[in-house]
């Protein structure tokens, strides 16, 4: 499965909200890791399906083997972006053997802008896994977070290991990625199934060939441990943190490992670490169906909706979209300004999925669908797909998709180990989403051929003794379903659940003054919202 960065907030200066995400097993998520040194043992499941194993806290004292890392001094330099400084931090490649080499991690910050004494550093992460936190800081958080928050905190970001500027995982080149993203994700016969399996194998083998050193050491658990080194070298006694989407898994994992070092922590668009990969993908499939139903109801209220008119039911809207996808499967259409590229079923589906992350993109999606369905011009949908994959106009891809797979496939055993298991699961996925279910089931196969065995398992995170943690869930969030936020809040001993009764992925900074006020108050004063508070 995949996770993607949260959408940029409506506070982004000079632009409207847009999604920046990607697909891998179609949509988001990962779950954290249990390893023998830091776990309660092998996970067990009760008769009711509840995972009993819990992530155990690390010892309070820092092992002497890690002293060189905790004692390092960052050398700050100009980033080339006004107001921001950058540095490189080192962390052990393998925490079980700290002397066996290190990994370089990119860090950026913007110093507190106010005259009052800073509260400390505020580390931000937009999700993924694979989203660049440094880009997020420089393009949004460091200039778009509320002025009062930026006045009291040094705004800080670190690209996790394997991501962007931090020794990135590398796999396919641009042309190979173009071919991979065009692979038919709803095979109709054995030939198409074989092609899908071959594409997944090629992707995995390429990652193994180009990033062998990193692939065993890009887990969420290791990234959370890196965050504690950063906390120490920044001089903070506790970690203040805002994580969105997959960033909530990083934050929750940190809290489980270091409950006594948790400061003010916001987990927005929460993930549930107690679920296995198949359940995560199935839940997410249902989440995207919920978002599509909301889109369908909104679409038919507009004269430019190509999927139906006023009174058309969401089910019929879905039927029309599926018929369009089937037509593209048989006959891809030109993509106009995209040169010789064409729009087939796979990128068209990705384009629609990308718009589900943020209701502000629904108008763009209607226009793109109209162009494709009525004018046979796939440019708009292909542009949405490219945005999701972080492909630029020159055919270059960021490493988001590659890092995403590397982390997901290390954090959890694969959802499926072969095509036979996918076929057996198709009815459940298609029930969860008649529109997206089949594709999401087949794209959940990607970790089956990964060159590195998973080191993690589903587990609960209790973080006993941690300071209050704010967990935020959006009722119609497509990528991190609301039930995950409720589950995580139920696991964390100090959680305060804040609910946004709205659409889209994540809640903070996306238009609800109620949500924003509650989180700003917590970050600035340390007062969490009342558990159960609901905003719209």
Secondary structure by P-SEA (a helix, b strand, c coil): cccccccccccccccccccccccccccbbbbbbbccccccccccccccccccccccccccccccccccccccccccccccccccccccccccccccccccbbbbbbbbbbccccccccccbbbbbcccccccaaaaaaacccccccaaaaacccbbbbcccccccccccccccaaaaaaaaacccccccaaaaaaaaaaaaaaaaaaaaccccccccccaaaaaaaaaaaaaaacccbbbbccccaaaaaaaaaaaacccccccccccccccccccaaaaaaaaaaaaaaaaaaaaaaaaaccccccccccccaaaaaaaaaaaaaaaaabbbbbcccccccccaaaaaaaaaaacccccaaaaaaaaaaaaaccccaaaaaaaaaaaacccccccccaaaaaaaaaaaaacccccccaaaaaaaaaaaaaaccccaaaaaaaccccccccccccccbbbbccccccbbbbbbbcccccccaaaaaaaaaaccbbbbbbbccccccccccccaaaaaaaaaaaacccccccccccc
